[in-house]
Amino acid sequence: MLQPGQRVRLNLAGMMIQGVGFGQAVTDALGTVIRQTSTDHPTYLVQLLFAFKGVTQVEVPEERIKPG
């Protein structure tokens, strides 16, 4: 289980978030966990270290997150 404030690396390859498509090369985006948003299928809201086309926060399934 990830904790708020924890630094992580995200695999965003192939995802579409807030109208922004992330390319296959975006496999190691840096961010900080804000909170868990779902427990059934663990999902987390993460603040990105760098914005991608204006997107600064993403909701990502746990399997796409590595402690970082």
Residue pairs with C-beta under 8 A, 6 or more apart in sequence:
1 36
1 42
2 8
2 33
2 36
2 44
2 62
2 65
2 67
3 33
4 33
4 34
4 35
5 32
5 33
6 32
6 33
6 67
7 30
7 31
7 32
7 67
7 68
8 30
8 31
8 32
8 33
8 46
8 65
8 66
8 67
8 68
9 28
9 29
9 30
9 31
9 65
9 66
9 67
9 68
10 28
10 29
10 30
10 31
10 46
10 48
10 58
10 60
10 64
10 65
10 66
11 26
11 27
11 28
11 29
11 64
11 65
11 66
12 22
12 26
12 27
12 29
12 52
12 58
12 60
12 64
13 22
13 23
13 24
13 25
13 26
13 27
14 22
14 23
14 24
15 21
15 22
15 58
15 60
15 64
16 22
17 55
17 58
17 59
18 55
20 52
20 53
20 54
20 55
22 52
26 52
29 48
29 49
29 50
29 52
30 48
30 49
30 50
30 68
31 46
31 47
31 48
31 49
31 58
32 46
32 47
32 49
33 44
33 45
33 46
33 65
34 44
34 45
34 46
34 47
34 57
35 44
35 45
36 42
36 43
36 44
36 45
37 43
37 44
37 45
37 59
41 61
42 61
42 62
43 59
43 60
43 61
43 62
44 59
44 60
44 62
44 65
45 57
45 58
45 59
46 57
46 58
46 59
46 60
46 65
47 56
47 57
48 55
48 56
48 57
48 58
